[in-house]
Structure formats: structure tokens, C-alpha cells
Amino acid sequence: MGPESSSRREEGEDLHVVEAQVRDAPALAIFWEKLMREESPPHFRVGEDGVSRAESAFRRMLAQPGSYRGYLLVPNPLAPERRLPAPAGFILGSVYERLYGMPSRAGNIMHWYVEPEVRRKGQGERLYQALLRWFREANVETVEVMARTEAPRLSAWRRRGFSDVLSLLVMPAPWRQE
């Protein structure tokens, strides 16, 4: 890219996708908290110790790269105009064997978040494609995601080829006071 085009560089163009490591668990926990604050389903909330519990869970998950894999959207350290000092997004997935039935090998998209300032620029798609490549390498036969039921969210997943197959019904435990 020549000097004349660097002034037209869009936010997010100097980002790249890297595999998350155990040391990245704090960043994933912060993204998880942002995701929960934006899109928390009914009956779920971060809670007082939610971020620290998420960090511990992400450490355990990322220590098992055959079963869990995360990817971060990070600033390119060689980019002359680093506008974002920290990662700008993440995706986390898992691979597992179903206990019965076919297809037996499943990939699950667990969490996916991109900072608002780099949304609608293809950055989230780059994270999604990285996770799909891992699923392909892991011989996944079916990919699943648990999504909120608002029409725009369901429509976005359907455009990616997902179908509605189950409904997750949730209620607070009747013996607990909220």
C-alpha cells in the first residue's frame, strides 16, 4: 500500500486473526462481559464474579486445544497507524462427540463478539471463517449455535445456512429468590 492510500485506511484494516492462547483468557473474559451486557438472554447476567469465573473457564478451555479453540482479532504490530491498543474481537468454539445418533462429531459456536468500532467491515466474518477452518480440520459433521430468537439474529444465522431445530426454554429455579 502506497503512502497516498494509507490516509484512506479504514478502521479495522490493520487487524489480523490469531489463535487465542491460555494467556489471552483475561481478554476473552472482557469480551464475554461486553457480549453479555449487549445481548444477555433473559434470566442471565454477568454477576459480581462473572468476569473472574469466565476468565477461569476460558483458561481451562484454551488449555484443551483439541476440544476448544478461540481466535482474537488483534492489531497488526507492523501497522504504522495502530488505532486499537487491544484486541478488537473474539470467537470461541468447541468440538465434541455426540453421545448417540448421527452426525456424531459436532462443532459449537459458543461466543462471538466484535467491538462496535470495527463492525460491518468484514472483521467478524474473518473470525467466523477461522473457526470454520478449525471445524473442518477437526472433521466436524455439523455446526451448531445457540442464538437469541429475535428476528434479525435468527435471520443472520439462517443466511449463513443454519436451521432452527430445537428451542431452548429457560426459567429461573422456582425455589430461588431473584
N, C-alpha and C positions, 0 to 999 in steps of 0.2 A: 504494500500500500504506500503510495507516494505521499509526500508532505502535504500536497494540496487536498488529498482526500481524508487525511487524519482529522481535519477540523470538522468533517461531516460524520465522524464516527458516532454511531448511536450508542446510547447506554446499553450495556449488556454485550456489545460486540466483542469486548476483550475478555469474555468469560470462557472457561472451558470446564468440562466434566471430568471429575476424578473419583476413583473408588474411595469411599469413606473407610477410615481406619478406626480402631478402638479409641485412639486419642481424639477423634472427632466427635465422640459421644456428647460432649457439652454443647457443641454447635447444633447437633441434631435435636437435642432436648430443647434448645431455644426455639428452633424452627417448629417443633412439635407444639410448644406453648403458643406460638403465633397462630398456627393452624387451628388449634383448639379454640382460641379466642375469636377467630374469624368464623369457624364452621362447626363448633361443638354441637353434637346432636343433643336432643332433649335428654335430660337425666344425667348428662356427663359434664364434668367441669375439670379444670386443671387441679384445683385443690391446693392447700398450703404446701405440701411436699411433693406435688405432682412433677415439677421440673427435676428435682433430685431423683425421684423414683424413675422418671423417664430416662435420665442420664444413665442410671444403673442398668436399666433394662437394655438400653442401646449398647452399652459396653458388653453385656452378656451376648447380645445378638451378633454384634460385629466380630466377636471372638470366635464365631462359628460361620466362617465364610462359605461353607458348603450348604448351609441352611438359610442364612440371611445375607443380604447384600444391600449396601447403601451407596448412593452416589451423591456427590456435592457439586454444586455449580460455584466455581471459585474464580477470583480474578487471576488473570494471566500475569505472573510476576514480571514478565518481559514487556508487558504493555506499557507504553510511555505515559498513558493517562489512566492510572488506576483510580477509578471513581468510587469503587466499593471496597472498603478496607477488609471486609469479611465475606464469607460465602454468601451467595445470593439465593440459594435454594437447595433442596434435597429431595430425594426419593428413597424409599426403603421398601424392600420386598422380601418375601420368604419363599422357599421351595419345600414342599413336603409330599409324602406319600399318603394317599387316602387309605383309610383302614379297610375299605371294601369298595367294590364297584369299579367301573371303568369310565372315563380315563382315570388312571391311578396317580399319575405324577402331576401335581398342581403348583402353579406359581400364584402368589398372592401379593397384590399391591397394597401395602399396609399404610403408608403415609406419603404424601406428595405435597410440597409447598415451594412456592417461588415468591420472592419479595415483590411487592406491588410495583416498584420502580422498573423492574425488568420483565414484567408480564406482557403478554401479547407481542413478543419479539422472537418466539420460537425457542426460548431457553427451556421452558418446561418440557417441550417436546424432545429436546436433546436428553434430558434426564430420563424421560419415559423410554426413549429408544435404547439408552444404555441398559436400563433394567430389562427390557425385552431381549436384548442380546444375551444377557446373562441367563434369562429363562431359556432361550434357545440352546445355549451351551449346556444347560443343566437338563436337557431333554424333557422340558415341561410339555405336557399334553393339553393343558387347559389353563387359562389365566383368569383369575377372579379378583374382584374388588368389592368392598363393602362401601356403598355410596349413600348419601342422603337422598331423599326421594323428591326433592324439588325438581320441577320440570327442566330447568336449564342444566342442572347437574346430570340428571338421567339422560337427557338429550346428548350431552357431550360424551358420555360413556358409550351410548348407543352408536354415535358417529364413529367411534373407534372400533366397533364391531361387537361390543358387549350386549348380552341379552339379559332381561330380567328372568331369574329362575327361582328365587326364594325371597321371602320378606323376613327381615329381622324385626321381631316385635320385642319391645323393651318396656319394663315398668319398674319403678322403684320397689324394693322389697317392702311388702306391706308392714313388716314388723319394725321398720326403721323410720325414725322421725327425720324429716329433711329440714 
